[in-house]
Every structure is written in C-alpha cells, then in structure tokens.
C-alpha cells in the first residue's frame, strides 16, 4: 500500500470532481486555504463560479462532466488525492429514470475509478449517502456494520460505487475512503423544490407556498450543517485511517414536522403544511451512529440545527 504521508510531502495536489457544487465548493475553499493545490472538475456554470468565489482564481478549473473519461484521465497525475463528489440525481429523479441512473452515474463512476487507480493516485475519497444506503433500518442509530439495503436507484448507485471502489483498491493497492454523510445543508445549497428536504422547505417559505410533508410529517432525518462536514473531512482525508467507511452526521433525529416548525419561525411564514403518505423511495427514519469516526478523529459536530438553519436563511437573504 502507498505511504500517504510520504506522498503528501512531495505532492499536495487534490482533484475535486464536482468542486463547483454545494459541498464541493466549500471543500475546495477549505483545502485552498490550507495550502493545497486544487484542480476542480465541474461544469463551468455561473453557479459554480459564484460558489468558488474568492478562490476561483487560485484553483485550476477543468470544465466537463463525468462522461469525459479521456479528459479526466489526462488531468490526473500519479500521487494526486482525488475527491469524487459528483452526483447528477436525487432519489426522486432516479426512481423516475432508473436506467439513466445506471448509464449516467454507475458506469461513469466505475470507469473513472479504474482510470484513477491505473494512474496510481495517492487516495480516492468518495462521498456516499448515509441518509440513503442503509434503507429501512430497525436499529437506530445506524452504524457502519448495518447491512445496506438501499431502496432507491440513487442509493443503489452510491452503494455500487462503494463496492467497486473497494474492488479496484484491492486490485491496484490504492487507499480509499468513503464518507457516508447524512442530510447535509447550508449556504450555497439553492432553495429549490425537489433537490433536498431543507432547500425544498426554504423554497416553500420564500414563495409562501404550502410545503408537502410526506409520511404525514413523521419522516425523520439526521441533518448536518456543511461546516461540520468540511471539518470532518479536513481532519481525516489525508490520514492513514483504520477503516475505509465512516458515517458522518450528528446522531440526532429530527422529523419533518418539527423541521418545518423551526423553519417557519425563522422565516416568519404562516403557511400550513400539506401532509401526504410516504413515497416508495422514502426511508421512514434515519439517524447515524457517528461513534466510529468521532473516537478515531476526536471530532463532533458543533452546529445545532436551529443555528445552522438561521445561518442558511441569512445566506439566502443576503443572496437576494
């Protein structure tokens, strides 16, 4: 296995696939400020440029998508640390087009991972879905030892990439790391319906529309603020970690009804929610056991849900 410490002394290049997106731009900014040389691979949209803000001129920006296998392969060099944050679907969209999920996500990711391993990168880091891959678990909080039972094509895709990452790591002797992140939210996550729960609810508040709460508002999730996710990654990505897969969340469960009550108070909206039954791809409840990661890296999330939501709302207001 490659000695990651020796590689970092010679080469501190990081490749961030999806580095112009919500999580990716925060990670790019943090790593740039830490002195890493960053190459961002992303669609060159106005949104990506704005997300990267002050660090845009400090990074190398490569325009493209995950289907540009040749461009990706040429960009990667031996010893690079590679972050794979690209995802072009959510549970709802993947359920509507499951075959597209295979073509657009699974196949492209596998081709990329194989190419990166052949190039002898230092490490591959993949951001998976702690809120999706476990499916309906009877035991809460959910540990990494729980058998994954994804119930949407989106989550199946995440789990498939994890398995192939493990396979190619063994074949090529390349270290890898998987973060199974719970429901992350915060600034730069556009308040738009259908993308994620918190942006959907903020969108409803802005437009004074009645939000739809599935499972009659009883669906429960583990919501983590973006700054806490980034702090966890910075603490651990370049270490010789004991495990390959870690949950990153808060360990706290919040149902949609209580979430909307908090958001409606912050936004001063009076609209009442519409309660509907659970959809086929909805997990009833999800809260992650984060003890494995917390003990190894002496980390815990610092931002409460109410404070994180207020910071997110302040960013939305300033963005107008």
Secondary structure, DSSP 8 states (H G I E B T S, - for coil): ---HHHHHHH--EEEEETTTSHHHHHHHHHHHHTT-EEEEEE---HHHHHHHGGGGGGSEEEE--TT-HHHHHHH--TT-EEEE------HHHHHHTHHHHIIIIIHHHHHHHHHHHHTT-SEEEEEEETTTTT-S-SSSSB-TTS-----SHHHHHHHHHHHHHHHHHHHHT-EEEEEEE-EEE-TTS---TTT-HHHHHHHHHHTT---EEEGGGT-EE-EEEHHHHHHHHHHHTTS--S-SEEEES-S--EEHHHHHHHHHHHHT-----EEE---TT--SB--B--HHHHHHHT------HHHHHHHHHHHHHHH-
